[in-house]
């Protein structure tokens, strides 16, 4: 399907999606109306931010539910993976699951909300009490066509929070002030709360980053909070600040917030370290945009004493314009890039070549700086075989996913973490 036909097709479907949203919410008697809903949107960091909010509320003793890309959970149950690749579920499934949470007495719902879900009305009838924006950089332009339309879709979450404030809601919008679109989001809601590194209502200061995590201080109501995040990656300063802002708005005290953030040891597929006794840092992450590469890779490259190996790919039927930049960033922050499949939905090599274009333009040479291995499992095994003590292996793009979209449809996939774990065991 060409771009013009796809645009027409998507436009025709908009009323259909909104109609389904209305029918589903009505069928389940608007289940989210019984809860305080925290909606989290953004290009990167949504899932991790949701986990931090959920974990802090849960540890503080609240009955809280969570729905994210990785899976769903409630305060008294384990995380349940949905297995699919959709951030916000289909509207009927979404309302059905929220109704089940309502019946279990859930007080708070932390909901990861995608731009697709907002554009298609999948969250119709869900009262957003607090809206969160992590960041907004160009993504999903294959669907939205322009960055302005993509950003406008994200903005709907904040408009929903503003509308809900007229019916007793808080009308709070938590905004990353260091993002170029911050002012646009902040002005939509009655009560904006901004956060950033050295900027905003909540300012992270004395930031310290190590291979084990990040820590910093932030002043709230004349008190100094010492926030420790036990997950590596400087971008977790922003994710955790958003969570701190939400939890403070909900009335949690200093100790509850500090303990809640520090007690989260990881999120599946987000800077997820594969344990081993070989001295090799193997990290699985969902990073699949230039922005996420730019925020993650330089710090890891600089901190690694040995070599850095990156396994990455380009997803099919997506906005192709971002792939050369991703290839360039991978090359500049590694010793070897292995180009492979990542939900190709067709032939792998033409997609990998788009990444290779960026590598070649930056001076990379095939065979020395990058290689092609079309099968992802084989690509992971190859870099584990090459890696030695002190090296870092980054498996990017698939994250938590246990299926892969290939030319013949969706197929079961062991997952990057499990494939790497087995390869490391075999290497002993």
BAKOL-383621 format. One record per residue (C-alpha): residue in three letters; x, y, z. Coordinates in steps of 0.1 Angstrom, whole numbers. Layout:
N
 type     u     v     w
  ALA     X     Y     Z
...
This chain:
428
 type     u     v     w
  UNK     0     0     0
  UNK    15    34   -10
  UNK    16    64    12
  UNK   -14    81    -3
  UNK   -36    50    -1
  UNK   -24    45    35
  UNK   -34    81    44
  UNK   -69    76    29
  UNK   -73    43    46
  UNK   -62    57    80
  UNK   -86    87    76
  UNK  -115    65    68
  UNK  -108    44   100
  UNK  -108    74   124
  UNK  -146    76   128
  UNK  -147    38   131
  UNK  -121    38   159
  UNK  -139    66   178
  UNK  -172    48   175
  UNK  -157    16   189
  UNK  -143    36   218
  UNK  -177    50   227
  UNK  -194    16   224
  UNK  -167    -1   245
  UNK  -167    25   273
  UNK  -205    24   274
  UNK  -206   -14   274
  UNK  -184   -16   304
  UNK  -200    14   321
  UNK  -170    36   319
  UNK  -149    15   343
  UNK  -120    40   347
  UNK  -144    66   362
  UNK  -140    48   395
  UNK  -102    54   396
  UNK   -76    82   396
  UNK   -60    78   362
  UNK   -24    88   355
  UNK   -18    89   317
  UNK    18    88   305
  UNK    27    97   269
  UNK    59   106   250
  UNK    83    92   224
  UNK   107    75   248
  UNK   106    66   285
  UNK    69    60   289
  UNK    71    24   301
  UNK    99    31   326
  UNK    81    61   340
  UNK    49    41   344
  UNK    68    14   363
  UNK    83    39   386
  UNK    49    55   394
  UNK    33    21   398
  UNK    60     8   421
  UNK    61    38   443
  UNK    23    38   448
  UNK    23     1   454
  UNK    51     2   479
  UNK    32    30   497
  UNK     2     7   502
  UNK   -22    19   475
  UNK   -43    -3   454
  UNK   -28     5   420
  UNK   -31   -10   385
  UNK    -8    -5   355
  UNK   -12   -10   318
  UNK    20    -7   296
  UNK    37   -20   265
  UNK    55   -46   286
  UNK    23   -58   303
  UNK    -4   -52   329
  UNK    -2   -55   367
  UNK   -22   -48   398
  UNK   -10   -43   434
  UNK   -17   -79   444
  UNK    -6   -97   412
  UNK    25  -103   391
  UNK    31   -85   358
  UNK    11  -102   330
  UNK    26   -98   296
  UNK     2   -93   267
  UNK    26  -107   242
  UNK    17   -82   214
  UNK    35   -51   202
  UNK     7   -26   209
  UNK    14     1   236
  UNK   -23     9   244
  UNK   -47   -20   238
  UNK   -76   -21   215
  UNK  -105    -1   230
  UNK  -127   -31   238
  UNK   -99   -51   254
  UNK   -87   -19   272
  UNK  -121   -13   288
  UNK  -126   -50   296
  UNK   -93   -51   315
  UNK  -100   -18   333
  UNK  -134   -32   343
  UNK  -116   -62   358
  UNK   -94   -38   378
  UNK  -124   -18   390
  UNK  -140   -50   403
  UNK  -108   -57   423
  UNK  -110   -23   440
  UNK   -82    -6   421
  UNK   -78    31   433
  UNK   -52    43   409
  UNK   -45    34   373
  UNK   -11    41   356
  UNK   -18    40   318
  UNK     8    42   291
  UNK    -8    61   262
  UNK     5    60   226
  UNK    -1    86   199
  UNK   -20    60   179
  UNK   -44    54   208
  UNK   -50    91   212
  UNK   -55    98   175
  UNK   -79    68   172
  UNK   -99    75   203
  UNK   -90    43   220
  UNK   -89    61   254
  UNK  -124    76   249
  UNK  -143    78   282
  UNK  -112    74   304
  UNK  -109   104   328
  UNK   -73   116   329
  UNK   -65   131   362
  UNK   -28   136   357
  UNK   -12   137   323
  UNK    26   131   319
  UNK    48   141   289
  UNK    83   125   289
  UNK    95   140   256
  UNK    84   144   220
  UNK   107   137   191
  UNK    98   126   155
  UNK    84    91   155
  UNK    56    71   139
  UNK    55    95   109
  UNK    45    66    87
  UNK    11    70   104
  UNK     9   106   115
  UNK    27   119    83
  UNK    41   150   100
  UNK    58   158   134
  UNK    31   185   140
  UNK     3   159   137
  UNK    22   134   159
  UNK    27   161   186
  UNK    -9   172   183
  UNK   -20   136   190
  UNK     1   135   221
  UNK   -13   168   232
  UNK   -48   153   233
  UNK   -39   136   266
  UNK   -33   170   282
  UNK   -65   183   267
  UNK   -83   153   283
  UNK   -68   162   317
  UNK   -79   199   312
  UNK  -114   188   304
  UNK  -116   165   334
  UNK  -106   193   357
  UNK  -140   209   350
  UNK  -156   178   365
  UNK  -135   176   397
  UNK  -103   163   383
  UNK   -69   177   393
  UNK   -61   190   358
  UNK   -24   184   364
  UNK     1   181   335
  UNK    36   169   343
  UNK    60   182   316
  UNK    96   177   308
  UNK   107   214   307
  UNK   139   205   288
  UNK   119   193   258
  UNK   114   218   230
  UNK    76   212   231
  UNK    73   218   268
  UNK    55   252   267
  UNK    29   239   242
  UNK    20   211   267
  UNK    22   231   298
  UNK    -2   258   286
  UNK   -30   233   279
  UNK   -36   222   315
  UNK   -48   244   345
  UNK   -20   231   367
  UNK    13   224   349
  UNK    42   209   369
  UNK    75   210   351
  UNK   107   190   357
  UNK   142   189   343
  UNK   179   189   350
  UNK   186   222   366
  UNK   153   236   353
  UNK   116   235   361
  UNK    95   232   393
  UNK   114   200   401
  UNK   151   205   394
  UNK   176   176   395
  UNK   209   188   409
  UNK   242   170   418
  UNK   234   143   393
  UNK   258   113   396
  UNK   258    85   371
  UNK   274    51   374
  UNK   272    17   357
  UNK   248     6   384
  UNK   223    36   382
  UNK   219    73   388
  UNK   212    95   418
  UNK   205   132   423
  UNK   188   157   446
  UNK   156   176   441
  UNK   139   202   464
  UNK   102   200   469
  UNK    83   222   494
  UNK   116   233   510
  UNK   127   196   515
  UNK   156   180   498
  UNK   149   146   483
  UNK   177   122   476
  UNK   166   101   446
  UNK   184    69   438
  UNK   175    49   406
  UNK   190    15   406
  UNK   189    12   368
  UNK   218    25   346
  UNK   212    53   321
  UNK   213    91   326
  UNK   178    94   310
  UNK   164    77   341
  UNK   169   111   358
  UNK   141   124   336
  UNK   119    93   340
  UNK   122    93   377
  UNK   116   130   380
  UNK    83   126   362
  UNK    74    98   387
  UNK    84   120   416
  UNK    62   148   404
  UNK    32   125   400
  UNK    36   109   434
  UNK    41   142   451
  UNK    10   155   435
  UNK    -9   125   448
  UNK     2   132   483
  UNK    30   108   490
  UNK    57   119   514
  UNK    94   122   510
  UNK   102    87   524
  UNK    75    70   504
  UNK    88    86   472
  UNK   125    79   479
  UNK   119    43   489
  UNK    95    37   460
  UNK   119    49   433
  UNK   150    31   448
  UNK   132    -2   452
  UNK   126    -7   415
  UNK   155   -28   403
  UNK   146   -30   366
  UNK   120   -30   338
  UNK   119   -59   314
  UNK   135   -49   281
  UNK   146   -15   294
  UNK   183   -14   302
  UNK   178   -50   312
  UNK   211   -66   322
  UNK   216  -103   314
  UNK   235  -118   344
  UNK   267  -137   338
  UNK   300  -144   355
  UNK   321  -138   324
  UNK   326  -101   330
  UNK   306   -91   299
  UNK   279   -64   303
  UNK   250   -76   281
  UNK   221   -51   280
  UNK   187   -55   264
  UNK   169   -23   256
  UNK   138   -12   235
  UNK   157    18   220
  UNK   145    22   184
  UNK   147    59   177
  UNK   176    84   171
  UNK   167   102   203
  UNK   169    71   224
  UNK   202    61   208
  UNK   216    96   214
  UNK   207    96   250
  UNK   219    61   258
  UNK   249    52   236
  UNK   276    78   243
  UNK   275    73   281
  UNK   279    35   277
  UNK   306    38   251
  UNK   326    61   273
  UNK   322    40   304
  UNK   331     7   288
  UNK   368    -3   292
  UNK   367   -29   265
  UNK   348   -31   232
  UNK   312   -22   226
  UNK   291   -44   203
  UNK   257   -33   191
  UNK   230   -55   176
  UNK   202   -34   160
  UNK   177   -34   131
  UNK   151   -13   113
  UNK   114   -21   116
  UNK    94   -26    85
  UNK    65    -3    74
  UNK    78    25    95
  UNK    92    60    89
  UNK   124    52    70
  UNK   139    87    75
  UNK   152    79   110
  UNK   172    48   101
  UNK   204    64    86
  UNK   208    86   118
  UNK   204    55   140
  UNK   231    37   120
  UNK   254    67   123
  UNK   249    69   161
  UNK   254    31   165
  UNK   287    33   145
  UNK   300    63   164
  UNK   294    47   198
  UNK   306    11   192
  UNK   334   -10   179
  UNK   312   -32   158
  UNK   275   -29   147
  UNK   257   -61   137
  UNK   227   -52   115
  UNK   198   -76   117
  UNK   160   -80   117
  UNK   137   -60   140
  UNK   100   -68   131
  UNK   109   -65    94
  UNK    75   -75    81
  UNK    93   -83    48
  UNK   128   -87    35
  UNK   155   -78    62
  UNK   185   -67    41
  UNK   169   -36    24
  UNK   160   -23    59
  UNK   194   -30    72
  UNK   209   -12    43
  UNK   191    20    54
  UNK   210    18    87
  UNK   242    10    68
  UNK   237    42    47
  UNK   242    63    79
  UNK   272    42    89
  UNK   289    45    55
  UNK   283    82    54
  UNK   300    85    88
  UNK   330    67    75
  UNK   322    31    85
  UNK   335     2    65
  UNK   316   -31    60
  UNK   335   -60    75
  UNK   354   -38    99
  UNK   329   -15   116
  UNK   296   -33   107
  UNK   284   -66    94
  UNK   250   -81    83
  UNK   234  -111    99
  UNK   198  -113    89
  UNK   186  -137   116
  UNK   184  -119   149
  UNK   191  -150   170
  UNK   222  -157   150
  UNK   233  -121   153
  UNK   231  -122   191
  UNK   250  -155   193
  UNK   278  -140   171
  UNK   284  -110   193
  UNK   283  -131   225
  UNK   309  -153   209
  UNK   331  -123   200
  UNK   327  -105   234
  UNK   353  -108   261
  UNK   357   -97   297
  UNK   352   -59   300
  UNK   332   -56   268
  UNK   296   -44   265
  UNK   270   -60   243
  UNK   239   -39   235
  UNK   208   -56   220
  UNK   186   -28   208
  UNK   151   -25   194
  UNK   131   -56   205
  UNK   132   -51   243
  UNK   107   -73   260
  UNK    90   -87   229
  UNK    85  -124   226
  UNK    72  -124   190
  UNK    87  -110   158
  UNK    69   -98   127
  UNK    84  -114    97
  UNK    74  -116    60
  UNK    50  -145    66
  UNK    34  -130    97
  UNK    40  -128   135
  UNK    62  -157   147
  UNK    72  -168   183
  UNK   106  -154   194
  UNK   125  -165   225
  UNK   134  -129   232
  UNK   168  -111   232
  UNK   173  -117   269
  UNK   168  -155   267
  UNK   189  -160   236
  UNK   217  -140   251
  UNK   214  -159   284
  UNK   217  -192   266
  UNK   247  -180   245
  UNK   265  -168   276
  UNK   259  -202   293
  UNK   273  -220   263
  UNK   304  -197   263
  UNK   314  -207   298
